[in-house]
Amino acid sequence: MRRKPVTLKELAIEASGSRAKVRAIEAIPFQNLTGGSEFTLNVKDGIVLPCLKQDVLPLLVVERHGRTGKIGKTFLHGFDLKSGAIAESVAHDTHNIIVTGTNYEDMVTAVNRVIAMDGGIAMIKDSKVVGDLPLRIGGLMTDELTGKEMSEKVDELSQLAKDVLGCGMEVPFMHLSFWSLVTSPKWKITDMGLIDVDKFEVIPTIIN
């Protein structure tokens, strides 16, 4: 995990004015395929705010291999998260840190928890750890749990995501891990930004 802790300024999606038209990856339940949508969001102090009413949340990928230090930023629609943030270092195919959340503060805490664990899954609410799973072997695996214990732990975290964070999407960690898979249409997110997979181009998240 070759990444220093991140700050809110690094993660925040910025725009001018009081409103911004943005692109958002549209989640498809039980698929690694995605859609793409456009939304208008409020901007405060130069930062584009999440909108729970429209179910539009920031979705970021933080490069963690010590190569570029880049952070790709876009929005996500359809995750149905009511509070807090989720981050993980299982993010196909390059396995950077992927994070989404209802507020930037919890997203920062979630990313930094993953960094502190040398990889894994972290769920945060009100700046506190709701649940986590260290994956210290490449940020992908562990030798600290048996297969049965690992399965039980993931089930436990999935239930916490539902009960504590109000996440309405089944198997949230699996879905989150595939939203950076740029071999699968339509839109995905990497540390380079929002990717139009069909055109294999980086496209801007902020439209105007």
NUTIRO-612402 format. One line per field, with one value per residue (C-alpha): residue in three letters; x, y, z. Coordinates in pm, 1 decimal, always signed. Layout:
! NUTIRO-612402
residu <- c(ALA:...)
east <- c(X:...)
north <- c(Y:...)
up <- c(Z:...)
This chain:
! NUTIRO-612402
residu <- c(MET:ARG:ARG:LYS:PRO:VAL:THR:LEU:LYS:GLU:LEU:ALA:ILE:GLU:ALA:SER:GLY:SER:ARG:ALA:LYS:VAL:ARG:ALA:ILE:GLU:ALA:ILE:PRO:PHE:GLN:ASN:LEU:THR:GLY:GLY:SER:GLU:PHE:THR:LEU:ASN:VAL:LYS:ASP:GLY:ILE:VAL:LEU:PRO:CYS:LEU:LYS:GLN:ASP:VAL:LEU:PRO:LEU:LEU:VAL:VAL:GLU:ARG:HIS:GLY:ARG:THR:GLY:LYS:ILE:GLY:LYS:THR:PHE:LEU:HIS:GLY:PHE:ASP:LEU:LYS:SER:GLY:ALA:ILE:ALA:GLU:SER:VAL:ALA:HIS:ASP:THR:HIS:ASN:ILE:ILE:VAL:THR:GLY:THR:ASN:TYR:GLU:ASP:MET:VAL:THR:ALA:VAL:ASN:ARG:VAL:ILE:ALA:MET:ASP:GLY:GLY:ILE:ALA:MET:ILE:LYS:ASP:SER:LYS:VAL:VAL:GLY:ASP:LEU:PRO:LEU:ARG:ILE:GLY:GLY:LEU:MET:THR:ASP:GLU:LEU:THR:GLY:LYS:GLU:MET:SER:GLU:LYS:VAL:ASP:GLU:LEU:SER:GLN:LEU:ALA:LYS:ASP:VAL:LEU:GLY:CYS:GLY:MET:GLU:VAL:PRO:PHE:MET:HIS:LEU:SER:PHE:TRP:SER:LEU:VAL:THR:SER:PRO:LYS:TRP:LYS:ILE:THR:ASP:MET:GLY:LEU:ILE:ASP:VAL:ASP:LYS:PHE:GLU:VAL:ILE:PRO:THR:ILE:ILE:ASN)
east <- c(+0.0:+217.1:-17.7:-13.7:-342.5:-576.6:-743.2:-1092.9:-956.6:-803.7:-1127.9:-1381.0:-1532.8:-1512.3:-1720.7:-1805.2:-2141.8:-2430.4:-2542.3:-2354.5:-2465.9:-2272.8:-2232.1:-2291.7:-2225.8:-2557.4:-2544.1:-2717.3:-2798.6:-2617.7:-2423.6:-2074.1:-2226.7:-2327.1:-2530.1:-2469.9:-2690.1:-2679.2:-2794.3:-2795.1:-2643.5:-2595.7:-2255.0:-2143.5:-1812.7:-1690.1:-1769.0:-2036.6:-2259.5:-2402.6:-2780.7:-2948.0:-3288.8:-3167.6:-2941.3:-2632.9:-2307.9:-1940.2:-1745.7:-1367.4:-1064.3:-744.7:-419.9:-236.9:+60.6:+289.8:+305.2:+93.6:-89.4:-391.8:-751.9:-1029.5:-1361.8:-1719.1:-2065.4:-2269.8:-2644.1:-2830.4:-2619.0:-2897.0:-2667.5:-2835.3:-2537.5:-2162.0:-1905.8:-1751.4:-1397.6:-1201.8:-878.0:-1047.1:-1117.0:-1075.2:-845.9:-572.2:-696.2:-659.3:-881.1:-1241.4:-1475.0:-1827.2:-2030.0:-2298.0:-2043.9:-1680.9:-1574.7:-1666.9:-1514.2:-1181.3:-1195.2:-1282.5:-993.6:-748.6:-867.2:-795.3:-449.6:-382.9:-480.6:-246.0:-553.5:-900.6:-1259.2:-1371.9:-1717.0:-1749.3:-2037.1:-2002.2:-1622.0:-1625.1:-1545.0:-1864.5:-1683.2:-1362.7:-1170.0:-790.4:-660.7:-287.5:-175.9:-175.8:-486.8:-679.3:-632.2:-565.2:-393.2:-540.2:-877.8:-988.3:-1212.6:-1515.0:-1422.7:-1372.5:-1713.6:-1876.7:-1694.0:-1805.6:-2164.0:-2137.6:-2007.5:-2279.5:-2541.7:-2382.0:-2388.2:-2761.6:-2847.8:-2613.8:-2547.1:-2888.5:-2744.0:-3023.9:-2798.2:-2723.0:-2355.6:-2234.1:-1861.4:-1880.4:-2064.3:-1822.3:-1521.5:-1646.5:-1721.6:-1355.5:-1348.8:-1285.4:-1343.6:-1714.9:-1950.3:-2090.0:-1908.4:-1644.3:-1407.0:-1028.0:-759.2:-758.5:-1123.2:-1458.4:-1415.1:-1649.0:-1568.8:-1726.4:-1509.3:-1219.6:-1196.2:-1176.3:-1483.8:-1545.1:-1766.1:-1865.8:-2065.0:-2120.0)
north <- c(+0.0:+280.3:+568.5:+842.0:+928.6:+1141.5:+1469.9:+1600.0:+1852.7:+1568.9:+1369.8:+1648.9:+1689.2:+2057.4:+2282.3:+2650.6:+2814.9:+2690.4:+2396.7:+2149.7:+1904.5:+1581.7:+1233.2:+932.4:+560.8:+381.1:+61.3:-249.6:-502.8:-838.1:-720.0:-588.6:-398.2:-38.7:+237.1:+608.0:+897.9:+1274.0:+1468.2:+1823.0:+1860.6:+2143.8:+2305.0:+2457.8:+2635.8:+2499.1:+2134.5:+1926.7:+1773.2:+1420.2:+1397.2:+1116.9:+1214.9:+1134.9:+854.2:+1018.5:+970.1:+1049.2:+749.3:+774.4:+559.4:+639.1:+511.7:+315.8:+149.3:+450.8:+521.1:+825.6:+930.1:+1015.6:+1016.3:+952.1:+1113.9:+1068.9:+999.5:+684.4:+630.1:+328.4:+211.8:+308.9:+403.5:+609.4:+706.2:+669.4:+541.9:+219.4:+177.8:-126.6:-222.6:-502.0:-311.8:-499.3:-503.8:-280.8:-297.8:+61.3:+190.4:+247.6:+444.8:+581.4:+748.5:+993.0:+1253.9:+1333.3:+1326.0:+959.8:+878.7:+1024.7:+818.0:+502.8:+542.9:+616.6:+311.2:+92.1:+249.7:+196.7:-171.3:-224.4:-305.7:-439.4:-325.8:-40.6:+93.6:+427.3:+621.0:+953.5:+921.3:+592.2:+241.8:+39.5:-268.7:-362.1:-653.4:-633.6:-790.0:-748.5:-978.3:-740.4:-571.0:-870.8:-1170.5:-1272.3:-1560.2:-1455.0:-1623.3:-1961.7:-1981.3:-2038.0:-1747.8:-1521.9:-1612.1:-1544.8:-1211.3:-1090.5:-1192.2:-999.4:-687.3:-711.6:-720.4:-420.3:-231.0:-294.8:-240.0:+47.9:+226.8:+152.9:+7.7:-137.5:-311.6:-678.1:-789.2:-427.0:-506.5:-722.2:-451.3:-181.1:-387.7:-412.7:-44.7:+5.3:-281.5:-103.7:-414.5:-401.1:-136.0:+123.4:+363.4:+278.7:+468.0:+437.8:+660.3:+835.5:+937.5:+841.4:+598.4:+551.6:+184.2:+163.3:+451.2:+373.2:+740.3:+944.0:+1168.0:+1459.7:+1409.1:+1775.4:+1866.9:+2232.0)
up <- c(+0.0:-134.5:-58.9:+201.4:+379.8:+171.4:+262.0:+197.7:-52.1:-254.5:-268.3:-319.5:-665.8:-753.2:-975.0:-1006.1:-952.6:-739.7:-957.9:-1176.1:-1441.5:-1393.4:-1536.8:-1313.9:-1352.8:-1323.2:-1118.4:-1249.5:-974.0:-1004.0:-1311.4:-1372.9:-1664.1:-1594.7:-1752.2:-1764.2:-1657.4:-1611.4:-1305.3:-1174.4:-826.7:-579.6:-538.6:-207.8:-155.7:-486.4:-400.2:-575.1:-309.4:-304.7:-338.2:-145.1:-283.3:-636.0:-508.9:-659.8:-468.1:-536.5:-668.3:-664.3:-740.4:-549.8:-703.5:-432.6:-603.7:-572.9:-946.7:-1029.4:-714.5:-927.6:-806.2:-1057.4:-973.2:-1089.1:-948.6:-894.3:-923.4:-787.4:-492.8:-251.3:+36.1:+308.0:+527.6:+566.1:+318.4:+190.0:+54.9:-57.2:-230.1:-425.8:-747.5:-1073.4:-1264.2:-1120.4:-761.4:-655.6:-372.3:-478.1:-251.3:-246.1:+25.0:+127.8:+240.7:+170.7:+535.0:+579.1:+240.7:+354.7:+673.8:+477.0:+231.1:+510.6:+703.4:+401.4:+373.3:+745.2:+717.1:+417.3:+211.9:+274.4:+316.6:+543.6:+628.3:+805.5:+959.0:+1140.5:+1111.4:+1303.3:+1181.1:+1142.5:+1016.5:+837.9:+693.6:+656.1:+332.8:+378.9:+95.3:-198.1:-64.2:-198.5:+30.9:+389.2:+564.3:+898.3:+843.8:+715.5:+411.0:+633.8:+860.9:+559.9:+419.0:+754.9:+788.6:+445.2:+527.4:+853.8:+676.7:+413.1:+686.6:+858.6:+528.0:+513.3:+879.9:+971.2:+642.4:+492.4:+172.0:-39.6:-291.8:-233.8:-216.5:-208.2:-196.3:-507.8:-701.6:-584.8:-692.4:-1052.4:-1114.4:-1203.4:-1457.2:-1787.6:-1999.8:-1915.2:-2066.5:-2038.2:-1805.6:-1545.1:-1315.0:-1281.2:-1131.2:-1471.8:-1435.0:-1583.8:-1874.0:-2169.8:-2226.1:-2573.5:-2699.0:-2461.5:-2374.6:-2056.5:-2040.2:-1802.8:-1500.7:-1488.6:-1798.9:-1709.7)
